[in-house]
């Protein structure tokens, strides 16, 4: 998402952050398989570090997108009522995958990371297009 935001010269308009609903890997970089798959696409993930969703994220971000329904449910349970409308599924922005979930490639082989990157790129492109068309808030922030 960050790479596409930069390519579209939208870094002044879109802030991208990433957080998980569990604290299993807090402080750790992305899985080496994810880093390798992204690097083959020209994207460097090595500087990223895992963090857990914080209560202040619900007020700070205009949009909070989950990769799957389990994480969306966890976000809904911890989200203040006034911010529930900011929650959704990331793949709802991918034209061919609305209502679907991004699979977790962690326990599979390396090709699972390529599939995830394909899906993320499609959803990110769709989200950026939505923002460019003015169909979203003027200052959109995205938290995965």
Backbone bond lengths (Angstrom), bond angles and torsions (degrees), N, CA, C in turn:
res aa  C-N    CA-C-N  psi(-1)  N-CA   C-N-CA  omega(-1)  CA-C   N-CA-C  phi
1 X - - - 1.448 - - 1.532 110.11 -
2 X 1.325 115.89 -46.73 1.468 119.02 -179.41 1.528 111.28 -58.48
3 X 1.325 116.37 -43.65 1.463 120.50 -178.74 1.523 110.81 -62.24
4 X 1.315 117.55 -42.11 1.472 120.30 179.11 1.528 111.65 -68.42
5 X 1.319 117.14 -36.76 1.468 120.78 176.48 1.525 109.61 -61.65
6 X 1.332 116.63 -42.39 1.466 121.00 178.43 1.525 110.89 -65.46
7 X 1.339 117.09 -43.97 1.466 121.04 179.67 1.525 111.70 -60.70
8 X 1.313 116.84 -33.04 1.470 121.64 -179.06 1.529 112.15 -89.04
9 X 1.338 116.97 5.49 1.468 122.33 -178.78 1.525 111.74 53.59
10 X 1.342 115.33 45.97 1.457 120.42 -178.38 1.527 112.77 -116.98
11 X 1.339 117.71 18.99 1.462 120.23 -177.26 1.524 112.59 -65.46
12 X 1.320 117.61 -23.81 1.464 120.76 176.93 1.524 111.54 -75.97
13 X 1.308 115.77 -20.00 1.468 121.05 -174.40 1.528 113.56 -105.62
14 X 1.323 116.74 -28.22 1.460 120.84 -175.27 1.521 110.27 -124.07
15 X 1.309 115.55 125.29 1.463 122.09 173.11 1.525 107.23 -105.96
16 X 1.313 116.16 129.76 1.461 121.28 -178.76 1.523 108.80 -114.08
17 X 1.318 116.28 132.40 1.460 121.02 175.31 1.519 107.56 -137.77
18 X 1.303 116.11 165.90 1.456 121.56 -178.11 1.517 108.75 -138.63
19 X 1.333 115.67 136.53 1.462 120.85 178.35 1.519 108.57 -154.18
20 X 1.301 115.26 155.92 1.452 120.36 179.73 1.516 111.37 -108.69
21 X 1.315 115.81 165.54 1.458 120.51 178.21 1.527 111.79 -88.74
22 X 1.319 116.89 -9.66 1.458 122.55 176.41 1.529 108.31 -123.71
23 X 1.306 116.16 158.31 1.458 120.28 -177.28 1.508 114.55 -101.07
24 X 1.333 117.21 23.85 1.465 120.54 -174.45 1.528 114.01 -57.84
25 X 1.314 118.19 -39.82 1.463 120.99 -171.53 1.534 113.02 -118.31
26 X 1.328 117.07 21.13 1.467 120.57 -176.73 1.522 110.54 -52.12
27 X 1.323 115.08 129.83 1.460 121.89 178.70 1.510 114.93 88.66
28 X 1.328 116.74 -10.63 1.461 120.42 -178.21 1.523 111.63 -90.86
29 X 1.338 116.86 151.64 1.463 120.20 174.12 1.529 109.78 -74.25
30 X 1.313 117.46 168.59 1.468 120.42 176.63 1.531 111.02 -60.01
31 X 1.318 115.17 155.39 1.461 122.89 175.75 1.534 108.67 -48.70
32 X 1.315 116.55 139.90 1.471 120.78 -178.46 1.529 111.64 -59.75
33 X 1.332 117.44 -32.39 1.465 120.15 178.19 1.529 110.44 -66.40
34 X 1.331 116.61 -37.47 1.466 120.54 177.03 1.523 109.67 -66.89
35 X 1.325 116.48 -43.65 1.465 120.36 178.92 1.521 111.23 -60.35
36 X 1.333 116.37 -42.32 1.463 120.47 -179.22 1.522 110.87 -65.49
37 X 1.330 116.62 -46.21 1.471 120.37 -179.59 1.525 110.51 -62.48
38 X 1.321 117.24 -41.56 1.467 120.64 179.11 1.526 110.82 -67.49
39 X 1.331 117.23 -40.82 1.466 121.10 -179.91 1.521 111.14 -59.95
40 X 1.324 116.84 -36.48 1.468 120.12 177.96 1.528 111.53 -64.96
41 X 1.329 116.82 -17.07 1.471 122.02 177.12 1.527 111.03 -102.48
42 X 1.319 115.80 6.77 1.463 119.99 178.14 1.515 114.43 84.13
43 X 1.319 117.31 18.07 1.468 121.78 -178.56 1.520 109.44 -114.49
44 X 1.336 116.72 126.14 1.460 122.83 -179.71 1.527 109.78 -97.90
45 X 1.329 116.65 114.55 1.469 121.98 179.45 1.530 112.58 -101.36
46 X 1.312 117.08 0.04 1.469 121.09 -170.75 1.526 113.73 -61.76
47 X 1.304 118.26 -25.71 1.458 120.51 -178.58 1.522 114.35 -85.05
48 X 1.315 117.47 -7.35 1.464 120.79 -179.98 1.519 111.18 -76.65
49 X 1.331 115.80 147.94 1.458 122.05 175.82 1.520 108.20 -135.03
50 X 1.326 115.16 137.59 1.457 120.45 -178.84 1.520 110.75 -68.13
51 X 1.328 114.33 143.80 1.457 121.38 173.02 1.520 107.97 -144.16
52 X 1.296 116.06 164.73 1.460 121.38 179.25 1.527 108.86 -99.13
53 X 1.315 116.10 147.22 1.463 121.15 176.15 1.521 108.27 -56.42
54 X 1.322 116.03 132.59 1.461 122.10 179.27 1.523 109.47 -108.15
55 X 1.295 116.80 155.12 1.470 121.26 -178.69 1.526 111.81 -55.90
56 X 1.315 117.59 -37.91 1.466 120.52 -178.27 1.532 112.76 -68.83
57 X 1.325 118.01 -17.86 1.467 121.01 177.76 1.528 111.63 -60.46
58 X 1.317 117.09 -34.82 1.465 120.35 -177.01 1.528 111.77 -63.54
59 X 1.313 117.59 -33.58 1.464 121.01 177.43 1.527 111.23 -86.65
60 X 1.323 117.29 -32.25 1.464 121.69 -173.22 1.523 113.63 -74.88
61 X 1.328 117.71 -29.14 1.462 121.14 -174.84 1.520 111.59 -108.63
62 X 1.323 115.40 145.17 1.463 121.99 179.16 1.520 112.41 -81.19
63 X 1.321 116.32 -22.18 1.456 122.11 -176.22 1.515 108.52 -148.74
64 X 1.329 116.00 132.31 1.452 121.31 179.58 1.525 106.76 -129.26
65 X 1.323 115.80 112.82 1.454 121.47 -173.03 1.517 111.34 -111.83
66 X 1.315 115.26 131.97 1.459 121.81 178.41 1.521 109.96 -97.82
67 X 1.313 115.91 153.89 1.458 121.47 178.64 1.527 112.16 -82.66
68 X 1.333 116.65 -23.29 1.469 119.23 179.73 1.527 109.78 -150.44
69 X 1.327 115.50 169.55 1.462 121.34 -175.62 1.530 112.54 -67.25
70 X 1.323 118.22 -34.86 1.463 119.96 178.39 1.527 110.65 -60.12
71 X 1.325 116.09 -45.88 1.467 119.47 178.75 1.525 111.21 -70.05
72 X 1.323 117.62 -35.10 1.464 120.32 175.66 1.524 110.02 -61.80
73 X 1.329 117.36 -43.13 1.464 120.79 178.04 1.521 111.56 -61.42
74 X 1.332 117.10 -41.78 1.467 120.58 177.54 1.524 111.09 -63.52
75 X 1.323 116.94 -40.62 1.465 120.46 177.32 1.530 110.58 -63.88
76 X 1.325 116.95 -42.71 1.462 120.95 179.85 1.522 111.53 -62.03
77 X 1.316 117.36 -36.33 1.464 121.34 -179.98 1.524 112.44 -68.59
78 X 1.322 117.59 -32.17 1.458 120.30 -176.67 1.529 113.50 -100.01
79 X 1.322 117.38 -7.24 1.465 121.83 -176.29 1.536 111.32 -82.36
80 X 1.350 116.77 132.60 1.465 119.24 172.86 1.537 109.99 -60.35
81 X 1.328 116.34 144.52 1.462 121.77 -175.17 1.522 113.24 -52.40
82 X 1.324 117.21 -37.86 1.466 119.94 -176.28 1.523 113.23 -68.70
83 X 1.332 117.57 -11.52 1.464 121.07 -179.00 1.530 113.50 -113.25
84 X 1.324 118.21 2.61 1.467 120.98 -177.89 1.527 112.81 -57.77
85 X 1.318 117.90 -31.10 1.462 121.94 -179.77 1.519 113.93 -67.50
86 X 1.317 117.81 -11.03 1.464 122.25 179.49 1.522 112.61 -85.65
87 X 1.322 117.32 -10.70 1.460 122.06 -174.10 1.523 111.92 -89.54
88 X 1.324 115.90 146.00 1.454 120.47 177.21 1.514 110.85 -171.59
89 X 1.329 114.66 -177.00 1.460 121.53 176.50 1.524 109.75 -98.02
90 X 1.304 116.92 134.21 1.464 122.21 -178.00 1.524 111.74 -58.94
91 X 1.328 116.91 -41.99 1.467 119.41 -176.41 1.522 113.41 -70.71
92 X 1.323 118.01 -6.09 1.470 118.92 173.92 1.529 110.93 -65.62
93 X 1.317 117.12 -14.63 1.464 121.73 177.48 1.528 112.34 -94.95
94 X 1.325 117.09 -2.95 1.468 121.80 176.13 1.520 107.73 -95.42
95 X 1.320 117.76 116.17 1.463 122.81 -172.05 1.523 113.83 -50.62
96 X 1.307 117.50 -40.24 1.467 120.36 -175.41 1.523 114.07 -93.30
97 X 1.335 118.00 4.19 1.472 119.65 -172.97 1.518 113.94 -134.46
98 X 1.320 118.90 20.01 1.466 121.57 -178.13 1.524 110.70 -54.20
99 X 1.344 115.45 135.78 1.452 121.11 178.68 1.512 114.48 79.83
100 X 1.308 117.10 0.24 1.461 120.23 -178.98 1.530 111.13 -98.76
101 X 1.298 115.25 173.98 1.457 122.03 -177.48 1.523 111.11 -116.14
102 X 1.319 115.39 148.13 1.465 121.06 172.14 1.527 106.30 -78.49
103 X 1.324 118.60 123.09 1.467 120.14 -179.74 1.531 111.11 -70.53
104 X 1.317 115.73 150.61 1.457 121.15 177.21 1.527 108.25 -86.82
105 X 1.327 118.74 113.66 1.469 120.98 -176.71 1.521 113.93 -86.17
106 X 1.315 117.50 0.85 1.465 121.90 -169.78 1.525 113.66 -54.11
107 X 1.324 117.90 -43.31 1.469 120.21 -175.60 1.527 113.09 -95.44
108 X 1.309 117.49 5.13 1.461 120.92 179.50 1.514 111.37 -103.08
109 X 1.305 115.03 -164.32 1.453 121.37 179.06 1.520 111.66 -85.88
110 X 1.323 115.82 -179.63 1.458 122.35 -177.62 1.515 114.21 -62.77
111 X 1.351 117.55 -28.94 1.462 119.58 -178.25 1.525 111.89 -66.43
112 X 1.328 117.67 -22.45 1.460 121.06 176.50 1.519 111.79 -63.39
113 X 1.321 116.86 -33.24 1.459 121.28 179.20 1.532 110.43 -70.68
114 X 1.322 116.99 -34.45 1.465 120.15 176.25 1.525 110.49 -65.08
115 X 1.331 117.01 -42.66 1.461 121.00 177.54 1.522 110.45 -60.92
116 X 1.324 116.90 -45.76 1.462 120.81 179.46 1.526 110.40 -60.32
117 X 1.324 117.52 -44.00 1.462 120.24 178.76 1.526 111.22 -63.03
118 X 1.328 117.35 -38.50 1.471 120.35 176.24 1.528 110.45 -59.80
119 X 1.324 116.45 -46.96 1.465 121.23 -178.92 1.530 111.51 -65.26
120 X 1.324 115.98 -43.66 1.468 120.56 -179.89 1.527 110.25 -63.24
121 X 1.324 117.50 -41.80 1.466 120.17 178.85 1.531 111.04 -62.95
122 X 1.342 117.11 -40.59 1.464 120.10 178.67 1.527 111.10 -64.21
123 X 1.334 116.40 -46.73 1.465 120.04 -179.56 1.526 111.02 -66.25
124 X 1.319 116.78 -41.24 1.469 120.44 179.49 1.522 110.69 -62.54
125 X 1.323 117.07 -42.40 1.469 120.34 177.63 1.519 111.01 -62.08
126 X 1.328 116.60 -41.89 1.456 120.61 178.59 1.516 112.52 -65.61
127 X 1.313 116.75 -40.04 1.462 120.49 178.60 1.527 110.75 -66.30
128 X 1.320 116.80 -44.47 1.468 120.02 178.66 1.526 110.45 -61.69
129 X 1.331 117.59 -41.61 1.465 120.89 178.08 1.523 110.58 -62.44
130 X 1.315 117.35 -39.73 1.465 121.68 177.99 1.521 110.50 -61.12
131 X 1.317 115.92 -43.57 1.464 120.57 179.27 1.525 110.28 -67.02
132 X 1.334 117.18 -42.79 1.464 120.52 179.85 1.523 112.29 -62.68
133 X 1.327 116.91 -33.17 1.468 121.06 178.67 1.519 112.38 -77.89
134 X 1.330 116.16 -3.86 1.458 119.65 179.47 1.510 112.70 77.34
135 X 1.321 117.12 19.49 1.457 120.70 -178.68 1.517 111.77 -91.21
136 X 1.310 115.64 11.83 1.447 120.52 178.55 1.520 108.35 -137.50
137 X 1.293 117.42 176.95 1.457 121.95 -179.53 1.528 110.97 -58.86
138 X 1.318 118.35 148.67 1.468 121.55 -176.45 1.532 114.30 -61.77
139 X 1.293 118.48 -27.25 1.461 121.39 178.95 1.517 107.79 -123.87
140 X 1.310 117.03 84.55 1.463 120.83 -174.07 1.515 111.98 -86.43
141 X 1.290 116.24 134.11 1.458 123.13 173.94 1.504 107.49 -123.24
142 X 1.300 116.82 143.27 1.457 120.36 -175.63 1.523 109.58 -126.02
143 X 1.305 116.26 130.83 1.445 122.52 173.02 1.505 107.69 -121.60
144 X 1.297 117.08 123.88 1.464 120.80 -179.67 1.498 107.74 -86.88
